[in-house]
């Protein structure tokens, strides 16, 4: 084994001996021949490196695609009668939508192009719950053909967020469908962030919009919303106006009778959901206007009692000089009159 040089002076002398016959200028300025050869080698080396990088990139891409294929979920065919809808509906009356008939015919002629997404139902083998694709599911059930589906294990939150995939792509849920869907999720305890994602509105600026949706739906009776339908052409301002005519999310007796009379009309049967909204808004708004009119009640001695409605309140004006003591008598009798009125209401119902 050679001796290791540990002395700095010895190392210095050895380095000098190695380069003793080398011209320093040659180190700075290489010959033209050597330069050309070196350039060829450099270019060749760069090309090889570039090809190597290309092959590595292709190999990585092939590997990535291969992994995707291996991990891809298969599409299976399921009996549609073994699939229940999502626990939160984002659609109002699928079959009431006039475009649904054309949708069914499209699947009849061309087949189901996109699969639905389902999750297994615990304790019920071969039964599933749909996350999205409810129109495709219903169409296949009508056509009595299997529905193509991807089966995935999903939590409740993952299921409703998966619904957002379809919502963000189709962008055709009406305002009131979004509002009712958002309110249902809010009542089930989900955050605005989760509701926003479930509606396909991931942007932070759209989280505030969830409050507009839930407030609009919370002002309206759900059965009235479902009676009207999706009303795709009716936006937030009109729904909020309708909500402003209703107190405590419930129709009063007068409004209920007005809507019942409306729905028994022939115009209602032939109207689409947009027209039904206009009919309901018109009858409730007109009812409010007629009730705000002044009513004069003539008494036998020529006195006139004036009754004026304002919103949900009525003011009765009694000419005290012409009928002294009547106001005090009415106030004293009012509790008995209220009981008598409620008794007649119970008998009527």
C-alpha positions, 0 to 999 in steps of 0.5 A: 500500500502506498504512503499517504501524503499528509505533509502539505509541502509534499502534496504541493511538489507532487502537483507541480510535477504533474503539470511541469510540461504543460503550457499555461496558455494551452489550458486557456486557449485550446487548439481549433481541432480539439475545440471542434472535436469537443464541440461534437462530443458536447452536442452528441452528449446533449442529444443523448441526454435529451433523448434520455429525458424524453424516454424517461418522460414517456416511461413516467407517463406510461406508468401513470396511465397504467396506474390509472387503468389499474385503479379505475373503477369498473362500470357495472349494470344494476337493476334500477329497482335496487337503487334508492335515491340520495337522502337529499334530493336536488331535483323537483319532480323529475317527470314534471319537467317537460324536457324529461320525456325527450331525455328518456327518448334519447336514452331509448335511442342512443343508450345511456352514455354516462354512468351514475354513481352509487354506494352500497346500502348497508345490510342490503346485498346488491342494493345501492343508493344513488349519489348522482344521475337520478334522471338517468336512473329514472329513465332506465326504470321507465325503459325497464333496462339496467342502469350503468353505474360506478359503485363506490364506498361513500360517507354521507358527506362524500355522497352529497359532495359527489352530487356537486360534480354533476351540479357544477357540470350541468349548471341547470338546477333552478334557483329554487332547487338549489335553495331547497337543497341547500336548506335541507343540508343546512338543517342536517347540520352541514357547514356552508363550505360543504354545502357550497362544494355540494352545489359545485360552488367551491370558490370562497366568494360563493359561500355567502351565496349559500345564505341567500339560498337558505334564507329564500327557501326558509321563507316558503312552505316546502309543499308550496315549492313542490306544488309550483315545481322547479320554475327554471326561469324564476330567479332569486328576486321573485322567489324572495318577493313570494316569500315576503307575502308569507309569514312563518313559512306557512300560508294563512287560511285566506292564502291557503283557500286562494291557492286551493282554488287556483290549483283546481282551475284548468289554467293550472293543469296546463301551466308549466312550473314557470307559469305556475309560479306566476299564478301563485304570486299573482293570486297571493299578491292580488289578495294582499292588495284587495285586503289593504283596501278600505271597507266602510260599514254603515250602521242603522243610525247613519254612522260609518265604521271604517275597517282598513287592512294593512298587510296582516293587520286590520284597523277598525275605526269607530265614530265614538261621538256617534256611538259612544261606548261601543269601542269599550264594549267591543274590547270587553267582549273581544276574548269571548268573540275570539273563542266563538270564532275559533269554535266555528273554525273547528266546526268548519274543519 
